[in-house]
Amino acid sequence: MTAASFDEIPVYLRLRGILAIEIIEGKYKEGDQLPSVRAFAAATGTNPLTVAKAYQTLQDDGHVVVKRGVGMFVAPGALQALKVQEREVFLNRIWPRMRNLIDRLDIDIDELMGHHPA
């Protein structure tokens, strides 16, 4: 995996990923309000339209719900659903690339896991 492969990921999907990880890590719990589009755009230095698209993907997947005039909230069941979804992305897209890189660089499992011989 190189920096170039990260750059190939559209910005709105990177933002969606940030929000998904924040939900998984517990920064936002089910029922919590997410930052407004403008606030998240300012915090990430991105265009509000791009943030809106990221939020829309989370809404389309049922991970967030909109309360008109109030904001976006983490949906019930979002934590577990996101874990399942992110696990699939890791196992099917990220891990195969990482595994190939590990093989190309001749990294053994002990080195990878941080168990360096004394």
C-alpha positions in Angstrom: 0.0 0.0 0.0 1.5 3.3 -1.0 0.5 6.9 -0.4 -0.7 7.0 -4.0 -3.3 4.2 -3.3 -4.6 6.3 -0.4 -4.9 9.3 -2.7 -7.0 7.3 -5.1 -9.8 7.1 -2.4 -12.3 10.0 -3.0 -12.3 12.6 -0.2 -15.9 12.0 0.7 -15.1 8.3 1.3 -12.1 9.2 3.5 -14.4 11.5 5.5 -17.0 8.8 5.8 -14.2 6.5 7.0 -13.1 9.0 9.7 -16.7 9.2 11.0 -17.1 5.4 10.9 -13.9 5.0 13.0 -15.0 7.7 15.4 -18.3 5.8 15.9 -16.5 2.5 16.3 -14.1 3.9 18.8 -16.9 5.4 20.8 -16.3 9.1 20.2 -19.9 9.2 19.0 -22.3 6.7 20.5 -25.7 5.6 19.2 -28.1 8.5 19.7 -25.3 11.1 19.8 -25.5 14.1 17.5 -22.7 14.3 14.9 -21.0 17.7 14.1 -22.9 19.9 11.7 -21.7 19.7 8.0 -20.1 23.1 8.4 -18.4 22.3 11.7 -17.0 19.0 10.3 -15.9 20.7 7.1 -14.1 23.4 9.1 -12.5 20.7 11.4 -11.2 18.7 8.4 -10.4 21.5 6.0 -12.8 20.2 3.4 -15.7 21.5 1.3 -19.1 21.4 3.0 -20.6 19.7 -0.1 -18.0 16.9 0.2 -18.9 16.5 3.9 -22.6 16.4 3.0 -21.9 13.6 0.5 -20.0 11.6 3.2 -22.9 12.1 5.6 -25.3 11.0 2.9 -23.5 7.7 2.4 -23.8 7.1 6.2 -27.5 8.0 6.0 -28.0 5.8 3.0 -26.5 2.8 4.8 -28.7 3.4 7.8 -25.8 4.4 10.2 -27.1 7.9 10.8 -30.6 9.5 11.0 -31.6 13.0 10.3 -33.9 15.0 12.6 -35.0 17.9 10.5 -34.0 21.2 11.8 -31.8 19.6 14.5 -29.1 17.6 12.9 -27.6 14.1 12.2 -27.5 11.5 14.9 -25.9 8.1 15.1 -28.6 5.5 14.4 -29.5 2.6 16.8 -27.4 -0.4 15.7 -24.9 1.7 13.9 -21.9 0.5 15.9 -22.4 -3.2 15.2 -23.3 -2.6 11.6 -20.2 -0.4 11.0 -18.0 -3.0 12.6 -19.3 -5.6 10.3 -19.0 -3.3 7.2 -15.5 -2.0 8.1 -14.3 -5.6 8.8 -15.5 -6.6 5.4 -13.6 -3.7 3.8 -10.5 -4.6 5.7 -10.6 -8.3 4.9 -11.5 -7.9 1.2 -9.8 -4.7 0.2 -7.1 -3.6 2.6 -5.7 -6.9 3.9 -4.9 -8.5 0.5 -2.9 -5.4 -0.4 -1.1 -5.4 2.9 -0.4 -9.1 2.7 1.1 -8.7 -0.8 3.3 -5.9 0.5 4.4 -8.0 3.5 5.3 -10.8 1.2 7.2 -8.5 -1.2 9.2 -7.0 1.7 9.9 -10.5 3.3 8.5 -9.4 6.6 8.1 -12.4 8.9 5.1 -12.7 11.3 7.2 -12.2 14.5 8.6 -8.9 13.1 5.2 -7.8 12.0 3.7 -8.5 15.4 6.5 -6.6 17.2 8.3 -9.6 18.7 11.8 -8.9 17.8 14.4 -11.5 18.8 16.6 -10.5 21.7 
